[in-house]
Amino acid sequence: MSFIKTHFANGCKIRMKWKLKEFVVRNVREGGSLKSDDFVSNIPGVNYCLKIYPFENIGNSNHQVKIVLQPSMGKTSTINASFTVSVNSASKKVVFNQLIVNDSPESTIFCSRTDLLNPQKKYFVDGFLEIELDGTLKPQGGIKRKAEKSLSLAELLFENDSDKDIILVIDDQELKIHKWILCAKSPVFKAELNSGLKEAVEKRIEITDFCFETVKIATDFCYEQNISELVNEENASELLHFADKYNIKSLHDSIQALSIEKLSELNVCKFANLSISTNANELRECCICFLVNLSKQSIIIEGVKTLKDEITSEIGRRSFFSTSDY
């Protein structure tokens, strides 16, 4: 099992309190629902909320109250959800075990509407209904992947130097690239090449703040070459900064994904800080989840004192019991 699966695929705890005003619940129309706030889980890209349907007509039975746990699946195709929903004042608890596939959770009857509105049942106390959620989410079946594609025009042109009409100059070295490829990948380069300035006229762009290796990997990527073996912990930082500066979104996304695969106790703090300076939100999310899960296992984390405040405050926020008011 890979290191990533060890820390991301074992699931996470979910907990929240949801406080609803009695008059709001009573005034929901038949078939209508109320939704809690969305809360962030420690599975990358997966959030969750509760929905309550206080006035459901199910078959020939009396009106019922339904509860639904609604996760956003992120890159996970299937989630195993085991949780309890309870109202302590009414001594009511319902246990749920669900396999949620492609954002399609099941709803479960929690209680009858008659019981919910009966003052003797004590669902409402001082005008409020307080619902508690406690459970776990476990991703199943791996990560969604893009389908394989046929050879693209960019890949076919990669070896065709004769038609490359733009020269990138880096550290006295030159790289040739097709203008339309560069413009298609980077709106920043497109604006520069259509500006009428010296670079546009001479069709030469000098790049002074990145090394030759970084620009070469980036241009290879523009031709849809496989760069996975070229990216490492050392050059990922420059590549993310390059992709961020020139707004090459597909490169930015790919370097994030490759960096996530390389996360470990030794580098997660470095990557977490890097995610802030390069606007790498997916990498940031995975680093935070990674750090939260490591902290729960009392694992020593290299460089934890260097973490930026934005990272440490988010880790702290996710460590507390979640609440939602309506």
Secondary structure as UniProt FT lines:
FT   HELIX           3..8
FT   STRAND          12..21
FT   HELIX           22..26
FT   TURN            30..31
FT   STRAND          34..35
FT   STRAND          39..40
FT   TURN            44..45
FT   STRAND          47..56
FT   TURN            59..60
FT   STRAND          64..72
FT   TURN            74..75
FT   STRAND          76..87
FT   HELIX           88..90
FT   STRAND          92..101
FT   TURN            102..103
FT   STRAND          108..112
FT   HELIX           113..117
FT   HELIX           119..121
FT   STRAND          124..125
FT   TURN            126..127
FT   STRAND          128..143
FT   HELIX           153..157
FT   TURN            158..159
FT   HELIX           161..163
FT   STRAND          166..170
FT   TURN            171..172
FT   STRAND          173..177
FT   HELIX           179..185
FT   HELIX           187..193
FT   HELIX           198..202
FT   STRAND          204..206
FT   HELIX           212..222
FT   TURN            223..224
FT   TURN            228..230
FT   HELIX           233..245
FT   TURN            246..247
FT   HELIX           249..261
FT   TURN            265..267
FT   HELIX           268..277
FT   TURN            278..279
FT   HELIX           281..296
FT   TURN            297..298
FT   TURN            302..303
FT   HELIX           304..306
FT   HELIX           309..318
FT   STRAND          322..325
//
